[in-house]
Amino acid sequence: MTAPKTLVQWGYAAKIESTYGTINAPGVGDGVLLKAVPQVDIPHWLNDGNRGVTPGGAGRQNAPKSGRWGGYKAIMEGIGFGAAYSAGNKPHGDSLIQSAGFTSTGAFTGGQENYLYNPATQPTALTSVTSDVNLSGQLYRLYGAYSDLNIVAAGPVIPDWNFDIVGIMDFVTDAAIPVYTSYPAMANLPMKADAITATIGLYTAARVKSFNLKINRNFKNPRVNLANATTFGHAGFTPGYRNVQLEMVIERETETVASPWNAASTLNPYRLAEEANPVLLKLSVGSVQYKRWHIFTGNGLTAGAPNPAAQAILADVKDTAEGPTATWTLTFDLFASTYGASDDVSILFN
């Protein structure tokens, strides 16, 4: 009797494709350390071959299926390199972050080394990946794969980087889990959200309960193709618009009594939302160099540190509570600096 296939062990890897939809098989140097077992959602087809019913009221024999595709849900931690960044020393999961519609730009001035992730300008700058899940003794491979990203922390935890991935699907095969050499060192711990700094315009006194960055990428748009497709009937996916939002839950504060409705230690979210005054936003997670990371509006840097721009509008405010503690749930819409720019949000590792 053979041993059963199990879900006890898994592996994940992603490798950037030089040509969209052409498999670039990940190797042992392309592994991405996930926090939990990836959730595999396969297979799907653009056409399931259903031919309807016969004149006698029975079902017809189906035709073969066409346009195979699939998806995963993967959770990563934001792990910096742990030492000075360079062309070969990147934040962990760099390829996966790029697949979520970001460019990756390194700057290596001594003592200010960093990697900056900005939204890619469509369509030429978009990055697709070949993405492998090894699970239960099987290889689930997607290619021409894109993803959406949301980064969430509820309490003093290590934030989750949640990737929703979709791509053309290869055939499932039996395969052993590769011995990945690209995982971060065990001692290179990710930063926790237990001492973050938050800035909302002029307001720097927020006591933050949770945050959630949502890229809200419209990316699951199949390219139906009857000729020159990579799999019968399927030529991949075309990402569309994004609608970046940052949600924060903070303790209620003394209300600011004058425009622009935010000051160093007071905030009036009701007036701020109603008058749609632009504000800058910045969330910084961790303080250790080469491990810390930041989410901010705009794409400005000063000496390798975030220099956010006033490119967010408070779209919604709700009165909420954490037990007996009164809170506000604030939802900000982020916007570009000009009509042709792609600078509504930045993620920086420094």
ZADO-1210 file (C-alpha; in nm, 4 decimals, padded with zeros to 6 digits):
<atoms>
<atom x="00.0000" y="00.0000" z="00.0000" code="MET" pos="1"/>
<atom x="00.1361" y="00.3430" z="-00.0929" code="THR" pos="2"/>
<atom x="00.1405" y="00.6337" z="00.1517" code="ALA" pos="3"/>
<atom x="-00.1481" y="00.8813" z="00.1153" code="PRO" pos="4"/>
<atom x="-00.1025" y="01.2245" z="-00.0332" code="LYS" pos="5"/>
<atom x="-00.1276" y="01.4851" z="00.2444" code="THR" pos="6"/>
<atom x="-00.1519" y="01.8616" z="00.2932" code="LEU" pos="7"/>
<atom x="00.1133" y="01.8656" z="00.5663" code="VAL" pos="8"/>
<atom x="00.3901" y="02.0157" z="00.3523" code="GLN" pos="9"/>
<atom x="00.3814" y="02.2665" z="00.0726" code="TRP" pos="10"/>
<atom x="00.5997" y="02.4902" z="-00.1388" code="GLY" pos="11"/>
<atom x="00.5417" y="02.8006" z="-00.3473" code="TYR" pos="12"/>
<atom x="00.7462" y="02.9817" z="-00.6100" code="ALA" pos="13"/>
<atom x="00.6974" y="03.2658" z="-00.8575" code="ALA" pos="14"/>
<atom x="00.9241" y="03.3685" z="-01.1452" code="LYS" pos="15"/>
<atom x="00.8878" y="03.6712" z="-01.3695" code="ILE" pos="16"/>
<atom x="00.8086" y="03.5942" z="-01.7337" code="GLU" pos="17"/>
<atom x="01.0128" y="03.7654" z="-02.0033" code="SER" pos="18"/>
<atom x="00.7261" y="03.7150" z="-02.2504" code="THR" pos="19"/>
<atom x="00.3688" y="03.7201" z="-02.1285" code="TYR" pos="20"/>
<atom x="00.2109" y="03.3760" z="-02.1117" code="GLY" pos="21"/>
<atom x="00.5339" y="03.1878" z="-02.1880" code="THR" pos="22"/>
<atom x="00.6189" y="02.9511" z="-01.9032" code="ILE" pos="23"/>
<atom x="00.9351" y="03.0493" z="-01.7169" code="ASN" pos="24"/>
<atom x="00.9629" y="02.7547" z="-01.4805" code="ALA" pos="25"/>
<atom x="01.0586" y="02.8586" z="-01.1263" code="PRO" pos="26"/>
<atom x="01.3688" y="02.6997" z="-00.9789" code="GLY" pos="27"/>
<atom x="01.4990" y="02.6508" z="-00.6267" code="VAL" pos="28"/>
<atom x="01.6039" y="03.0172" z="-00.6172" code="GLY" pos="29"/>
<atom x="01.2495" y="03.1424" z="-00.6797" code="ASP" pos="30"/>
<atom x="01.0716" y="03.0099" z="-00.3709" code="GLY" pos="31"/>
<atom x="00.8463" y="03.2449" z="-00.1723" code="VAL" pos="32"/>
<atom x="00.7880" y="03.1705" z="00.1946" code="LEU" pos="33"/>
<atom x="00.4142" y="03.1673" z="00.2650" code="LEU" pos="34"/>
<atom x="00.2512" y="03.1966" z="00.6055" code="LYS" pos="35"/>
<atom x="-00.0079" y="02.9244" z="00.5464" code="ALA" pos="36"/>
<atom x="-00.1106" y="02.6514" z="00.3048" code="VAL" pos="37"/>
<atom x="-00.2031" y="02.8206" z="-00.0250" code="PRO" pos="38"/>
<atom x="-00.5694" y="02.7855" z="-00.1195" code="GLN" pos="39"/>
<atom x="-00.5816" y="02.6311" z="-00.4662" code="VAL" pos="40"/>
<atom x="-00.8893" y="02.7000" z="-00.6800" code="ASP" pos="41"/>
<atom x="-00.8572" y="02.4874" z="-00.9934" code="ILE" pos="42"/>
<atom x="-00.9480" y="02.3958" z="-01.2590" code="PRO" pos="43"/>
<atom x="-01.1820" y="02.6326" z="-01.4398" code="HIS" pos="44"/>
<atom x="-01.2598" y="02.6628" z="-01.8109" code="TRP" pos="45"/>
<atom x="-01.3837" y="02.9423" z="-02.0331" code="LEU" pos="46"/>
<atom x="-01.6132" y="02.6874" z="-02.1950" code="ASN" pos="47"/>
<atom x="-01.7284" y="02.3718" z="-02.0181" code="ASP" pos="48"/>
<atom x="-01.8317" y="02.1881" z="-02.3353" code="GLY" pos="49"/>
<atom x="-02.1983" y="02.1686" z="-02.2430" code="ASN" pos="50"/>
<atom x="-02.4144" y="02.1051" z="-02.5515" code="ARG" pos="51"/>
<atom x="-02.7574" y="02.1337" z="-02.3954" code="GLY" pos="52"/>
<atom x="-03.0311" y="01.8755" z="-02.4355" code="VAL" pos="53"/>
<atom x="-03.1531" y="01.6373" z="-02.7023" code="THR" pos="54"/>
<atom x="-03.4912" y="01.6635" z="-02.8785" code="PRO" pos="55"/>
<atom x="-03.5986" y="01.3799" z="-02.6517" code="GLY" pos="56"/>
<atom x="-03.5338" y="01.5829" z="-02.3371" code="GLY" pos="57"/>
<atom x="-03.2102" y="01.4107" z="-02.2275" code="ALA" pos="58"/>
<atom x="-02.8670" y="01.5595" z="-02.1989" code="GLY" pos="59"/>
<atom x="-02.6277" y="01.5576" z="-02.4937" code="ARG" pos="60"/>
<atom x="-02.2744" y="01.4205" z="-02.4734" code="GLN" pos="61"/>
<atom x="-02.0515" y="01.7135" z="-02.3826" code="ASN" pos="62"/>
<atom x="-01.7689" y="01.8368" z="-02.6014" code="ALA" pos="63"/>
<atom x="-01.4166" y="01.8730" z="-02.4576" code="PRO" pos="64"/>
<atom x="-01.3611" y="02.1706" z="-02.2296" code="LYS" pos="65"/>
<atom x="-01.1634" y="02.4745" z="-02.3482" code="SER" pos="66"/>
<atom x="-00.9689" y="02.7638" z="-02.1965" code="GLY" pos="67"/>
<atom x="-00.8235" y="02.6128" z="-01.8795" code="ARG" pos="68"/>
<atom x="-00.7365" y="02.8537" z="-01.5993" code="TRP" pos="69"/>
<atom x="-00.7037" y="02.8610" z="-01.2216" code="GLY" pos="70"/>
<atom x="-00.6249" y="03.0653" z="-00.9160" code="GLY" pos="71"/>
<atom x="-00.4724" y="03.0624" z="-00.5700" code="TYR" pos="72"/>
<atom x="-00.4996" y="03.2573" z="-00.2486" code="LYS" pos="73"/>
<atom x="-00.1563" y="03.3030" z="-00.0904" code="ALA" pos="74"/>
<atom x="-00.0548" y="03.4805" z="00.2328" code="ILE" pos="75"/>
<atom x="00.2971" y="03.6169" z="00.2737" code="MET" pos="76"/>
<atom x="00.4675" y="03.8193" z="00.5461" code="GLU" pos="77"/>
<atom x="00.6468" y="04.1430" z="00.4583" code="GLY" pos="78"/>
<atom x="01.0085" y="04.0419" z="00.5147" code="ILE" pos="79"/>
<atom x="01.2925" y="04.2791" z="00.4311" code="GLY" pos="80"/>
<atom x="01.6321" y="04.1453" z="00.3300" code="PHE" pos="81"/>
<atom x="01.7800" y="04.2073" z="00.6742" code="GLY" pos="82"/>
<atom x="02.0980" y="04.3634" z="00.5361" code="ALA" pos="83"/>
<atom x="02.1789" y="04.6410" z="00.2902" code="ALA" pos="84"/>
<atom x="01.9702" y="04.6189" z="-00.0250" code="TYR" pos="85"/>
<atom x="02.1391" y="04.5718" z="-00.3601" code="SER" pos="86"/>
<atom x="02.0552" y="04.4432" z="-00.7072" code="ALA" pos="87"/>
<atom x="02.0704" y="04.0905" z="-00.5677" code="GLY" pos="88"/>
<atom x="01.9439" y="04.1609" z="-00.2156" code="ASN" pos="89"/>
<atom x="01.5719" y="04.2355" z="-00.2439" code="LYS" pos="90"/>
<atom x="01.2718" y="04.2229" z="-00.0113" code="PRO" pos="91"/>
<atom x="01.1334" y="03.8728" z="00.0079" code="HIS" pos="92"/>
<atom x="00.8599" y="03.8019" z="-00.2453" code="GLY" pos="93"/>
<atom x="00.9725" y="04.0741" z="-00.4870" code="ASP" pos="94"/>
<atom x="00.8377" y="03.8875" z="-00.7928" code="SER" pos="95"/>
<atom x="00.5001" y="03.8293" z="-00.6279" code="LEU" pos="96"/>
<atom x="00.4678" y="04.1986" z="-00.5363" code="ILE" pos="97"/>
<atom x="00.5445" y="04.2910" z="-00.8961" code="GLN" pos="98"/>
<atom x="00.2741" y="04.0522" z="-01.0178" code="SER" pos="99"/>
<atom x="00.0226" y="04.2648" z="-00.8232" code="ALA" pos="100"/>
<atom x="00.0802" y="04.5522" z="-01.0648" code="GLY" pos="101"/>
<atom x="00.3899" y="04.7148" z="-00.9164" code="PHE" pos="102"/>
<atom x="00.7310" y="04.8087" z="-01.0472" code="THR" pos="103"/>
<atom x="01.0376" y="04.7346" z="-00.8349" code="SER" pos="104"/>
<atom x="01.3089" y="05.0008" z="-00.8169" code="THR" pos="105"/>
<atom x="01.6211" y="04.9678" z="-00.6055" code="GLY" pos="106"/>
<atom x="01.8378" y="05.2603" z="-00.4894" code="ALA" pos="107"/>
<atom x="02.1703" y="05.1801" z="-00.3292" code="PHE" pos="108"/>
<atom x="02.3233" y="05.4968" z="-00.1851" code="THR" pos="109"/>
<atom x="02.5230" y="05.3884" z="00.1182" code="GLY" pos="110"/>
<atom x="02.3127" y="05.3921" z="00.4346" code="GLY" pos="111"/>
<atom x="01.9953" y="05.4751" z="00.2393" code="GLN" pos="112"/>
<atom x="01.9476" y="05.1530" z="00.0427" code="GLU" pos="113"/>
<atom x="01.5852" y="05.0779" z="-00.0396" code="ASN" pos="114"/>
<atom x="01.3366" y="04.9154" z="-00.2740" code="TYR" pos="115"/>
<atom x="01.0380" y="05.1215" z="-00.3882" code="LEU" pos="116"/>
<atom x="00.7231" y="04.9637" z="-00.5351" code="TYR" pos="117"/>
<atom x="00.4995" y="05.1887" z="-00.7466" code="ASN" pos="118"/>
<atom x="00.1958" y="05.1011" z="-00.9602" code="PRO" pos="119"/>
<atom x="00.3054" y="04.9996" z="-01.3076" code="ALA" pos="120"/>
<atom x="00.1982" y="05.2029" z="-01.6086" code="THR" pos="121"/>
<atom x="-00.0265" y="04.9867" z="-01.8234" code="GLN" pos="122"/>
<atom x="00.0095" y="04.7949" z="-02.0400" code="PRO" pos="123"/>
<atom x="00.3802" y="04.7802" z="-02.1217" code="THR" pos="124"/>
<atom x="00.5202" y="04.7795" z="-01.7678" code="ALA" pos="125"/>
<atom x="00.2987" y="04.5052" z="-01.6274" code="LEU" pos="126"/>
<atom x="00.4765" y="04.2006" z="-01.4871" code="THR" pos="127"/>
<atom x="00.3376" y="03.8489" z="-01.5160" code="SER" pos="128"/>
<atom x="00.4757" y="03.5421" z="-01.3426" code="VAL" pos="129"/>
<atom x="00.4840" y="03.1686" z="-01.3741" code="THR" pos="130"/>
<atom x="00.3544" y="03.0549" z="-01.0378" code="SER" pos="131"/>
<atom x="00.3979" y="02.7092" z="-00.8806" code="ASP" pos="132"/>
<atom x="00.2177" y="02.5556" z="-00.5848" code="VAL" pos="133"/>
<atom x="00.3537" y="02.2213" z="-00.4668" code="ASN" pos="134"/>
<atom x="00.0904" y="02.0618" z="-00.2467" code="LEU" pos="135"/>
<atom x="-00.0169" y="01.7054" z="-00.1665" code="SER" pos="136"/>
<atom x="00.2571" y="01.5677" z="-00.3889" code="GLY" pos="137"/>
<atom x="00.1240" y="01.7577" z="-00.6913" code="GLN" pos="138"/>
<atom x="00.2360" y="02.0605" z="-00.8917" code="LEU" pos="139"/>
<atom x="-00.0273" y="02.3245" z="-00.9668" code="TYR" pos="140"/>
<atom x="00.1257" y="02.5668" z="-01.2184" code="ARG" pos="141"/>
<atom x="-00.0226" y="02.8921" z="-01.3442" code="LEU" pos="142"/>
<atom x="00.1396" y="03.1024" z="-01.6126" code="TYR" pos="143"/>
<atom x="00.0590" y="03.4438" z="-01.7517" code="GLY" pos="144"/>
<atom x="-00.0385" y="03.5021" z="-01.3882" code="ALA" pos="145"/>
<atom x="-00.1309" y="03.8328" z="-01.2278" code="TYR" pos="146"/>
<atom x="-00.2438" y="03.9083" z="-00.8733" code="SER" pos="147"/>
<atom x="-00.4233" y="04.1553" z="-00.6509" code="ASP" pos="148"/>
<atom x="-00.2845" y="04.2567" z="-00.3110" code="LEU" pos="149"/>
<atom x="-00.4212" y="04.3633" z="00.0212" code="ASN" pos="150"/>
<atom x="-00.2112" y="04.4162" z="00.3332" code="ILE" pos="151"/>
<atom x="-00.3950" y="04.3827" z="00.6619" code="VAL" pos="152"/>
<atom x="-00.3186" y="04.3940" z="01.0330" code="ALA" pos="153"/>
<atom x="-00.5802" y="04.3678" z="01.3071" code="ALA" pos="154"/>
<atom x="-00.4010" y="04.4286" z="01.6340" code="GLY" pos="155"/>
<atom x="-00.0317" y="04.4001" z="01.7254" code="PRO" pos="156"/>
<atom x="00.0403" y="04.1198" z="01.4784" code="VAL" pos="157"/>
<atom x="00.2669" y="04.0516" z="01.1844" code="ILE" pos="158"/>
<atom x="00.0655" y="04.1975" z="00.8934" code="PRO" pos="159"/>
<atom x="-00.0644" y="03.9585" z="00.6277" code="ASP" pos="160"/>
<atom x="00.0167" y="04.0268" z="00.2649" code="TRP" pos="161"/>
<atom x="-00.2738" y="03.8589" z="00.0853" code="ASN" pos="162"/>
<atom x="-00.2357" y="03.7773" z="-00.2828" code="PHE" pos="163"/>
<atom x="-00.5275" y="03.6721" z="-00.5029" code="ASP" pos="164"/>
<atom x="-00.3602" y="03.5090" z="-00.8040" code="ILE" pos="165"/>
<atom x="-00.5083" y="03.4066" z="-01.1389" code="VAL" pos="166"/>
<atom x="-00.3509" y="03.2660" z="-01.4538" code="GLY" pos="167"/>
<atom x="-00.3661" y="03.0197" z="-01.7391" code="ILE" pos="168"/>
<atom x="-00.3359" y="02.6719" z="-01.5940" code="MET" pos="169"/>
<atom x="-00.0950" y="02.3966" z="-01.6925" code="ASP" pos="170"/>
<atom x="-00.1836" y="02.0304" z="-01.6426" code="PHE" pos="171"/>
<atom x="-00.1592" y="01.9058" z="-01.2816" code="VAL" pos="172"/>
<atom x="00.1301" y="01.6610" z="-01.2389" code="THR" pos="173"/>
<atom x="00.2814" y="01.4631" z="-00.9543" code="ASP" pos="174"/>
<atom x="00.5927" y="01.6385" z="-00.8263" code="ALA" pos="175"/>
<atom x="00.8135" y="01.6578" z="-00.5183" code="ALA" pos="176"/>
<atom x="00.8524" y="01.9868" z="-00.3330" code="ILE" pos="177"/>
<atom x="01.1758" y="02.1588" z="-00.4404" code="PRO" pos="178"/>
<atom x="01.4336" y="02.2428" z="-00.1741" code="VAL" pos="179"/>
<atom x="01.4112" y="02.6205" z="-00.2073" code="TYR" pos="180"/>
<atom x="01.7271" y="02.8186" z="-00.1366" code="THR" pos="181"/>
<atom x="01.5614" y="03.1609" z="-00.1513" code="SER" pos="182"/>
<atom x="01.3729" y="03.1523" z="00.1785" code="TYR" pos="183"/>
<atom x="01.4866" y="03.4197" z="00.4256" code="PRO" pos="184"/>
<atom x="01.7046" y="03.3187" z="00.7170" code="ALA" pos="185"/>
<atom x="01.5053" y="03.1787" z="01.0091" code="MET" pos="186"/>
<atom x="01.6364" y="03.4596" z="01.2316" code="ALA" pos="187"/>
<atom x="01.5271" y="03.7302" z="00.9821" code="ASN" pos="188"/>
<atom x="01.1935" y="03.7983" z="01.1472" code="LEU" pos="189"/>
<atom x="00.9294" y="04.0227" z="00.9890" code="PRO" pos="190"/>
<atom x="00.8316" y="04.3454" z="01.1582" code="MET" pos="191"/>
<atom x="00.5174" y="04.3434" z="01.3756" code="LYS" pos="192"/>
<atom x="00.2440" y="04.6056" z="01.3764" code="ALA" pos="193"/>
<atom x="00.2861" y="04.6652" z="01.7495" code="ASP" pos="194"/>
<atom x="00.4628" y="05.0010" z="01.7237" code="ALA" pos="195"/>
<atom x="00.3621" y="05.1483" z="01.3894" code="ILE" pos="196"/>
<atom x="00.3646" y="05.5181" z="01.3118" code="THR" pos="197"/>
<atom x="00.0664" y="05.6659" z="01.1295" code="ALA" pos="198"/>
<atom x="00.0252" y="06.0063" z="00.9688" code="THR" pos="199"/>
<atom x="-00.3032" y="06.1487" z="00.8384" code="ILE" pos="200"/>
<atom x="-00.2287" y="06.4938" z="00.6983" code="GLY" pos="201"/>
<atom x="-00.1029" y="06.6916" z="00.9977" code="LEU" pos="202"/>
<atom x="-00.2412" y="06.4388" z="01.2451" code="TYR" pos="203"/>
<atom x="00.0250" y="06.2153" z="01.4024" code="THR" pos="204"/>
<atom x="-00.1414" y="06.1157" z="01.7325" code="ALA" pos="205"/>
<atom x="-00.3619" y="05.8332" z="01.6020" code="ALA" pos="206"/>
<atom x="-00.3979" y="05.5238" z="01.8186" code="ARG" pos="207"/>
<atom x="-00.4425" y="05.2680" z="01.5411" code="VAL" pos="208"/>
<atom x="-00.6394" y="04.9480" z="01.6017" code="LYS" pos="209"/>
<atom x="-00.6113" y="04.7999" z="01.2529" code="SER" pos="210"/>
<atom x="-00.5368" y="04.8858" z="00.8919" code="PHE" pos="211"/>
<atom x="-00.6122" y="04.7360" z="00.5538" code="ASN" pos="212"/>
<atom x="-00.4539" y="04.8452" z="00.2248" code="LEU" pos="213"/>
<atom x="-00.6629" y="04.7303" z="-00.0716" code="LYS" pos="214"/>
<atom x="-00.5287" y="04.7684" z="-00.4237" code="ILE" pos="215"/>
<atom x="-00.8697" y="04.6587" z="-00.5595" code="ASN" pos="216"/>
<atom x="-00.7232" y="04.5576" z="-00.8928" code="ARG" pos="217"/>
<atom x="-00.9632" y="04.4630" z="-01.1716" code="ASN" pos="218"/>
<atom x="-00.7489" y="04.1872" z="-01.3173" code="PHE" pos="219"/>
<atom x="-00.9618" y="03.8771" z="-01.3833" code="LYS" pos="220"/>
<atom x="-01.0510" y="03.9705" z="-01.7402" code="ASN" pos="221"/>
<atom x="-00.9893" y="03.6692" z="-01.9684" code="PRO" pos="222"/>
<atom x="-00.8550" y="03.7132" z="-02.3207" code="ARG" pos="223"/>
<atom x="-01.0728" y="03.4725" z="-02.5163" code="VAL" pos="224"/>
<atom x="-00.8799" y="03.3829" z="-02.8288" code="ASN" pos="225"/>
<atom x="-00.9635" y="03.1333" z="-03.0996" code="LEU" pos="226"/>
<atom x="-00.6209" y="03.1529" z="-03.2641" code="ALA" pos="227"/>
<atom x="-00.2678" y="03.1908" z="-03.1282" code="ASN" pos="228"/>
<atom x="-00.3811" y="03.1202" z="-02.7741" code="ALA" pos="229"/>
<atom x="-00.1493" y="02.9618" z="-02.5187" code="THR" pos="230"/>
<atom x="-00.4112" y="02.6988" z="-02.4318" code="THR" pos="231"/>
<atom x="-00.7126" y="02.6162" z="-02.6450" code="PHE" pos="232"/>
<atom x="-00.9330" y="02.9265" z="-02.6400" code="GLY" pos="233"/>
<atom x="-00.7390" y="03.1177" z="-02.3713" code="HIS" pos="234"/>
<atom x="-00.4702" y="03.3815" z="-02.4183" code="ALA" pos="235"/>
<atom x="-00.4426" y="03.4944" z="-02.0570" code="GLY" pos="236"/>
<atom x="-00.5798" y="03.7943" z="-01.8685" code="PHE" pos="237"/>
<atom x="-00.5875" y="04.1712" z="-01.9154" code="THR" pos="238"/>
<atom x="-00.5763" y="04.3795" z="-01.5961" code="PRO" pos="239"/>
<atom x="-00.7923" y="04.6901" z="-01.5885" code="GLY" pos="240"/>
<atom x="-00.8316" y="04.9711" z="-01.3382" code="TYR" pos="241"/>
<atom x="-00.7361" y="04.9769" z="-00.9722" code="ARG" pos="242"/>
<atom x="-00.9132" y="05.1610" z="-00.6914" code="ASN" pos="243"/>
<atom x="-00.6628" y="05.1862" z="-00.4082" code="VAL" pos="244"/>
<atom x="-00.8104" y="05.2297" z="-00.0608" code="GLN" pos="245"/>
<atom x="-00.6605" y="05.2416" z="00.2859" code="LEU" pos="246"/>
<atom x="-00.8887" y="05.1610" z="00.5767" code="GLU" pos="247"/>
<atom x="-00.7827" y="05.2465" z="00.9315" code="MET" pos="248"/>
<atom x="-00.9603" y="05.1945" z="01.2627" code="VAL" pos="249"/>
<atom x="-00.8455" y="05.4488" z="01.5197" code="ILE" pos="250"/>
<atom x="-00.9618" y="05.5636" z="01.8611" code="GLU" pos="251"/>
<atom x="-01.1881" y="05.8677" z="01.8491" code="ARG" pos="252"/>
<atom x="-01.0109" y="06.1954" z="01.9165" code="GLU" pos="253"/>
<atom x="-01.0927" y="06.5532" z="02.0096" code="THR" pos="254"/>
<atom x="-01.2450" y="06.7052" z="01.6978" code="GLU" pos="255"/>
<atom x="-01.0524" y="06.9718" z="01.5105" code="THR" pos="256"/>
<atom x="-01.2585" y="07.2902" z="01.4972" code="VAL" pos="257"/>
<atom x="-01.1148" y="07.4587" z="01.1871" code="ALA" pos="258"/>
<atom x="-01.0184" y="07.3777" z="00.8304" code="SER" pos="259"/>
<atom x="-00.8316" y="07.1722" z="00.7094" code="PRO" pos="260"/>
<atom x="-00.9921" y="06.9567" z="00.9842" code="TRP" pos="261"/>
<atom x="-00.6709" y="06.7821" z="01.0857" code="ASN" pos="262"/>
<atom x="-00.4033" y="06.9034" z="01.3241" code="ALA" pos="263"/>
<atom x="-00.1113" y="06.7507" z="01.5125" code="ALA" pos="264"/>
<atom x="-00.3266" y="06.6047" z="01.7917" code="SER" pos="265"/>
<atom x="-00.6873" y="06.6506" z="01.6755" code="THR" pos="266"/>
<atom x="-00.8978" y="06.5259" z="01.3859" code="LEU" pos="267"/>
<atom x="-01.2466" y="06.5954" z="01.2541" code="ASN" pos="268"/>
<atom x="-01.3217" y="06.3102" z="01.0133" code="PRO" pos="269"/>
<atom x="-01.6809" y="06.4200" z="00.9508" code="TYR" pos="270"/>
<atom x="-01.5789" y="06.7582" z="00.8081" code="ARG" pos="271"/>
<atom x="-01.2699" y="06.6108" z="00.6437" code="LEU" pos="272"/>
<atom x="-01.4876" y="06.3633" z="00.4544" code="ALA" pos="273"/>
<atom x="-01.7597" y="06.6130" z="00.3654" code="GLU" pos="274"/>
<atom x="-01.5216" y="06.8747" z="00.2268" code="GLU" pos="275"/>
<atom x="-01.2968" y="06.6161" z="00.0552" code="ALA" pos="276"/>
<atom x="-00.9778" y="06.7889" z="00.1626" code="ASN" pos="277"/>
<atom x="-00.6732" y="06.6019" z="00.0252" code="PRO" pos="278"/>
<atom x="-00.4375" y="06.4667" z="00.2914" code="VAL" pos="279"/>
<atom x="-00.1152" y="06.2729" z="00.2888" code="LEU" pos="280"/>
<atom x="-00.1075" y="05.9243" z="00.4396" code="LEU" pos="281"/>
<atom x="00.1803" y="05.7219" z="00.5770" code="LYS" pos="282"/>
<atom x="00.1939" y="05.3961" z="00.7732" code="LEU" pos="283"/>
<atom x="00.5324" y="05.2691" z="00.8858" code="SER" pos="284"/>
<atom x="00.5721" y="04.9148" z="01.0174" code="VAL" pos="285"/>
<atom x="00.8858" y="04.8467" z="01.2185" code="GLY" pos="286"/>
<atom x="01.1896" y="05.0594" z="01.2885" code="SER" pos="287"/>
<atom x="01.4827" y="04.8254" z="01.2129" code="VAL" pos="288"/>
<atom x="01.6713" y="04.9286" z="00.9000" code="GLN" pos="289"/>
<atom x="01.6459" y="04.6820" z="00.6091" code="TYR" pos="290"/>
<atom x="01.3465" y="04.5151" z="00.7766" code="LYS" pos="291"/>
<atom x="01.0973" y="04.8026" z="00.8093" code="ARG" pos="292"/>
<atom x="00.8473" y="04.8942" z="00.5420" code="TRP" pos="293"/>
<atom x="00.6056" y="05.1765" z="00.4681" code="HIS" pos="294"/>
<atom x="00.2796" y="05.2431" z="00.2835" code="ILE" pos="295"/>
<atom x="00.2328" y="05.6039" z="00.1689" code="PHE" pos="296"/>
<atom x="00.0639" y="05.8306" z="-00.0823" code="THR" pos="297"/>
<atom x="00.2624" y="05.9613" z="-00.3761" code="GLY" pos="298"/>
<atom x="00.6098" y="05.8318" z="-00.4572" code="ASN" pos="299"/>
<atom x="00.8449" y="06.0891" z="-00.3084" code="GLY" pos="300"/>
<atom x="01.1585" y="05.9924" z="-00.1170" code="LEU" pos="301"/>
<atom x="01.3961" y="06.2043" z="00.0850" code="THR" pos="302"/>
<atom x="01.7269" y="06.0400" z="00.1798" code="ALA" pos="303"/>
<atom x="01.5714" y="05.6979" z="00.1198" code="GLY" pos="304"/>
<atom x="01.2700" y="05.7642" z="00.3451" code="ALA" pos="305"/>
<atom x="00.9044" y="05.8271" z="00.2512" code="PRO" pos="306"/>
<atom x="00.8033" y="06.1813" z="00.1610" code="ASN" pos="307"/>
<atom x="00.4273" y="06.1396" z="00.1151" code="PRO" pos="308"/>
<atom x="00.2057" y="06.3696" z="-00.0911" code="ALA" pos="309"/>
<atom x="-00.1494" y="06.4902" z="-00.0212" code="ALA" pos="310"/>
<atom x="-00.3129" y="06.2339" z="-00.2498" code="GLN" pos="311"/>
<atom x="-00.5897" y="06.0808" z="-00.0378" code="ALA" pos="312"/>
<atom x="-00.9524" y="06.1748" z="00.0265" code="ILE" pos="313"/>
<atom x="-01.1441" y="06.0497" z="00.3292" code="LEU" pos="314"/>
<atom x="-01.4293" y="05.8775" z="00.1451" code="ALA" pos="315"/>
<atom x="-01.6156" y="05.7334" z="00.4418" code="ASP" pos="316"/>
<atom x="-01.6210" y="05.7581" z="00.8207" code="VAL" pos="317"/>
<atom x="-01.8158" y="05.5296" z="01.0518" code="LYS" pos="318"/>
<atom x="-01.8616" y="05.5491" z="01.4277" code="ASP" pos="319"/>
<atom x="-01.7535" y="05.2086" z="01.5587" code="THR" pos="320"/>
<atom x="-01.6338" y="05.0601" z="01.8855" code="ALA" pos="321"/>
<atom x="-01.3804" y="04.8177" z="02.0309" code="GLU" pos="322"/>
<atom x="-01.5635" y="04.6998" z="02.3396" code="GLY" pos="323"/>
<atom x="-01.6236" y="05.0146" z="02.5447" code="PRO" pos="324"/>
<atom x="-01.3647" y="05.2139" z="02.3478" code="THR" pos="325"/>
<atom x="-01.5133" y="05.4475" z="02.0864" code="ALA" pos="326"/>
<atom x="-01.3439" y="05.4241" z="01.7472" code="THR" pos="327"/>
<atom x="-01.3675" y="05.5646" z="01.3972" code="TRP" pos="328"/>
<atom x="-01.3371" y="05.3441" z="01.0894" code="THR" pos="329"/>
<atom x="-01.1848" y="05.5630" z="00.8198" code="LEU" pos="330"/>
<atom x="-01.1750" y="05.4655" z="00.4521" code="THR" pos="331"/>
<atom x="-00.9473" y="05.6718" z="00.2296" code="PHE" pos="332"/>
<atom x="-00.9492" y="05.6746" z="-00.1510" code="ASP" pos="333"/>
<atom x="-00.6017" y="05.7307" z="-00.2943" code="LEU" pos="334"/>
<atom x="-00.5546" y="05.9206" z="-00.6207" code="PHE" pos="335"/>
<atom x="-00.2810" y="06.0081" z="-00.8694" code="ALA" pos="336"/>
<atom x="-00.1042" y="06.3445" z="-00.8756" code="SER" pos="337"/>
<atom x="-00.1870" y="06.4066" z="-01.2433" code="THR" pos="338"/>
<atom x="-00.4157" y="06.2443" z="-01.4966" code="TYR" pos="339"/>
<atom x="-00.1310" y="06.0506" z="-01.6558" code="GLY" pos="340"/>
<atom x="00.0597" y="05.9517" z="-01.3415" code="ALA" pos="341"/>
<atom x="00.0766" y="05.6152" z="-01.1620" code="SER" pos="342"/>
<atom x="00.1747" y="05.7455" z="-00.8186" code="ASP" pos="343"/>
<atom x="-00.1357" y="05.6974" z="-00.6060" code="ASP" pos="344"/>
<atom x="00.0365" y="05.4589" z="-00.3617" code="VAL" pos="345"/>
<atom x="00.3873" y="05.3428" z="-00.2814" code="SER" pos="346"/>
<atom x="00.5342" y="05.0606" z="-00.0756" code="ILE" pos="347"/>
<atom x="00.8889" y="05.1128" z="00.0452" code="LEU" pos="348"/>
<atom x="01.1340" y="04.8727" z="00.2106" code="PHE" pos="349"/>
<atom x="01.4294" y="05.0547" z="00.3634" code="ASN" pos="350"/>
</atoms>
